[in-house]
Amino acid sequence: MKKKEKEFGFETPELVEIIWTDSRTIGEGWQSLIDIPTDETKIKSVGYVAFENDKSLVLVQTVSEDNDIMGGVLIPKTAILSKRKI
């Protein structure tokens, strides 16, 4: 994960847009097999890459000059359809 100098005067993680497929629940209680949704739920997330390895990526919405973060989501790499630097 590369960090870059920004106009804020401190290093920030890479800013990216991730398109990924999310898991979802399919309802409560009994239902017919015919009624089960089979389409994928695609999600677009934009944020700073706070962590990345070969299995997952963590995006956060806010990074402070003290490297504190707020608002993160861990996305499994197998769910990522595309990743674009912003």
C-alpha positions as CSV (number, residue, x, y, z in Angstrom):
1,M,0.0,0.0,0.0
2,K,1.6,3.2,-1.1
3,K,1.1,6.5,0.7
4,K,1.3,9.9,-1.0
5,E,1.8,13.4,0.2
6,K,-1.3,15.6,0.0
7,E,-2.0,19.3,0.3
8,F,-3.0,18.7,3.9
9,G,0.7,18.4,5.0
10,F,0.7,14.7,5.9
11,E,0.7,11.4,4.1
12,T,-2.6,9.8,3.3
13,P,-3.3,6.3,1.9
14,E,-4.3,5.7,-1.7
15,L,-7.8,6.9,-2.7
16,V,-9.7,4.4,-4.8
17,E,-13.1,3.4,-6.2
18,I,-13.9,-0.3,-5.7
19,I,-16.8,-2.1,-7.5
20,W,-17.6,-5.3,-5.6
21,T,-20.2,-8.0,-5.1
22,D,-21.9,-8.0,-1.7
23,S,-23.5,-10.9,0.2
24,R,-27.2,-10.5,1.1
25,T,-29.9,-12.1,3.0
26,I,-32.8,-13.6,1.0
27,G,-35.7,-13.1,3.4
28,E,-37.1,-14.2,6.7
29,G,-39.1,-17.4,7.4
30,W,-40.2,-20.0,4.8
31,Q,-40.3,-19.1,1.1
32,S,-40.5,-20.9,-2.2
33,L,-37.3,-21.9,-4.0
34,I,-38.8,-20.2,-7.0
35,D,-38.8,-16.8,-5.2
36,I,-35.2,-16.8,-4.1
37,P,-33.4,-13.8,-5.7
38,T,-30.4,-15.0,-7.8
39,D,-29.0,-11.7,-9.1
40,E,-25.9,-10.2,-7.5
41,T,-25.8,-7.0,-5.5
42,K,-23.1,-4.8,-6.9
43,I,-21.7,-2.1,-4.6
44,K,-19.5,1.0,-5.4
45,S,-17.3,2.1,-2.6
46,V,-14.9,5.1,-2.5
47,G,-12.3,5.5,0.2
48,Y,-8.7,5.3,1.4
49,V,-6.9,2.0,1.3
50,A,-6.0,1.5,5.0
51,F,-4.9,-2.1,4.6
52,E,-4.4,-4.6,1.8
53,N,-3.1,-8.1,1.5
54,D,-3.6,-11.0,-0.9
55,K,-7.0,-11.9,0.7
56,S,-8.7,-8.6,1.6
57,L,-8.7,-4.8,1.4
58,V,-9.9,-2.3,4.0
59,L,-11.4,1.0,2.8
60,V,-11.9,3.9,5.3
61,Q,-13.7,7.2,4.8
62,T,-11.6,9.4,7.0
63,V,-7.9,9.5,8.0
64,S,-6.5,12.0,10.5
65,E,-2.9,13.4,10.6
66,D,-2.3,11.0,13.6
67,N,-3.3,8.0,11.4
68,D,-6.6,7.6,13.2
69,I,-9.4,6.3,11.0
70,M,-13.2,6.3,10.8
71,G,-15.8,4.4,8.8
72,G,-14.1,1.3,7.5
73,V,-15.2,-1.7,5.5
74,L,-13.3,-5.0,4.9
75,I,-13.8,-6.3,1.4
76,P,-12.7,-9.8,0.4
77,K,-10.5,-9.8,-2.7
78,T,-12.7,-12.5,-4.2
79,A,-15.6,-10.1,-4.2
80,I,-13.8,-7.2,-6.0
81,L,-14.8,-6.7,-9.6
82,S,-12.7,-3.6,-10.3
83,K,-10.4,-1.2,-8.5
84,R,-9.6,2.3,-9.8
85,K,-7.2,4.9,-8.4
86,I,-8.8,8.3,-7.9
